[in-house]
Amino acid sequence: MPAGGQAKSVSQPTTVVGTGTPASCTSAAVVAAVANGGVVTFNCGADPVTINMAATARVFNNKPDLVLDGGGKVTLSGGGARRILYQNSCDQSLVWTSPNCDFQDSPKTTLQNITFADGNSSGQGYGLKEVYGGGAVFARGGRLSIINSRFFRNQCEHTGPDVGGAAVRALEMSRASPVYVVNSTFGGADGYGNVCSNGGGLSSIDTSYAVINSVFTHNKAIGVGQNPAIAGTPGGGLGGGLYMDGNTFDLSMCGTVMRNNSANESGSAIIYVSNSRTGTMSVRDSTVASNRSIGTAAPSFDLPGLPGLFIIAAPGQPVISGSSITP
């Protein structure tokens, strides 16, 4: 496992949220801990706990690298009303550390052993045109690793041609590293799936992903009209599990299950579009099955023999080995 895909040590936390009881683990404490950066752990008692977020936790660009570790017992809930975590190297309210803010290598955020549930980014752009999607987590610039984590019932805007990432939206991330998604679950059962116009699970622009030993099921892309939007439609409906767009970027998927995801248009499992035809994609030791395109506004453009996948990439792509891809 590459270093970026490994869990970080939490033996010396910068901040511990809570003093041993569920009541001591508050939204305000989470927001303050994330803003301070460093290693954040939780002490909320012996049992699993859900912290209802009254505000979005924001990652500041000039703070130490954030490790947010829920110890396998913490759920952060957006209550169906708000995005849960926000990182943006180009947002000056988070301290602008570079005039060339996009694609910069910091901040570096690791989310591990934690659950994000019922996030909703609809209408939450903070006055910045680039901020859309990312119902649970939005990240622009820097690095992001998601390890041993779960995403349930998150949502973002329901229509739009380039809105995506009910669970996670990542764009213009550092080119020094892909976004790592390791041993994590997006949906996982009926009633737990994530829903957005595009990219029910993950969405990105000009960003690479390494998805390892993860599960994507029951996620939905519910927009109508594709991207760009067909005349007379609001657009969207692409990539039930994963939506990737841009120019040069890569997708590496290994040991992953994508099942029972749906899209109103095409790419019920994965949409991958490298406009410059320079991007690469590999699928190894994975299962893609029972994903479906359900709308009638436009035909599905899944690749012949690869149901659930719509791919525009470099010549010879995708490279598939040891995998089962079935209707």
Salt bridges, closest charged atoms under 4 A:
ASP105 OD2 - LYS108 NZ 3.43
ASP105 OD1 - ARG143 NE 2.73
ASP118 OD1 - ARG153 NE 3.00
GLU130 OE2 - ARG140 NH1 3.83
GLU172 OE1 - ARG140 NH2 2.66
